[in-house]
Amino acid sequence: MMKRELTCIVCPIGCQLTVEFENGKVTAVGGNTCPRGKVYAENECTNPQRTITSTVKCSDGSMVAVKTDRTIPKEKMFECMEIINNKILDLPVSIGDVIIEDVFGSNIVATQNKR
């Protein structure tokens, strides 16, 4: 059996979690004060996901802030950043506009307006 210590990031409490797992499966979670902490710990140890925030270069040389609209697998973060870094965006853009579709099951969307 293996143990892993985590700090829960689901809410501001930041519970110190202890996760026990065996053969890739979580067998016990301790230290959480709410059910969301248990779910976070299980996901983080078996299928970690991340939201990516970054910027995309515009054709005028400026930058626009973007993020994934859903989490993506943690192991795909660098591939996602490569896709984002290769995009050149034409203006104007508005908050929520899809900048790049279907990047590992998520869209890259603008998080700022730019004219």
Phi, psi and omega in degrees: 000141178246154177237148176220137178259133180225156168254123181292136180245012184287324179222174184292348181296318178068049181303143174272111186260144171243123182243129175251134178214156183216133180054039178077007180240137178286128179255337179199145174230131178229159176095350180279142179262354177216164181297333181296327178296321178295316179297315178302312182299316179298314180294318182296329182271341183245329183207070184297137182234153180219149168265132180259131171240137184200198174226154176241137179286137177262159182297339178270004179094348178280179181235151176235133178288138180221166173204164174285144179273353173216164176288155175236161177301136182305323183289351179260003184303312183292322176295320177298315180296324177297318178297314179298316183293339180269358182272134171244123188258136173269137179272158005275165177219147179238156177307131178094346177300137176282120182268318178222127181272147170047068173257099182055042176087005180230153171262148173267121184239152178287141177243015174207156175272144179210128181252000000 
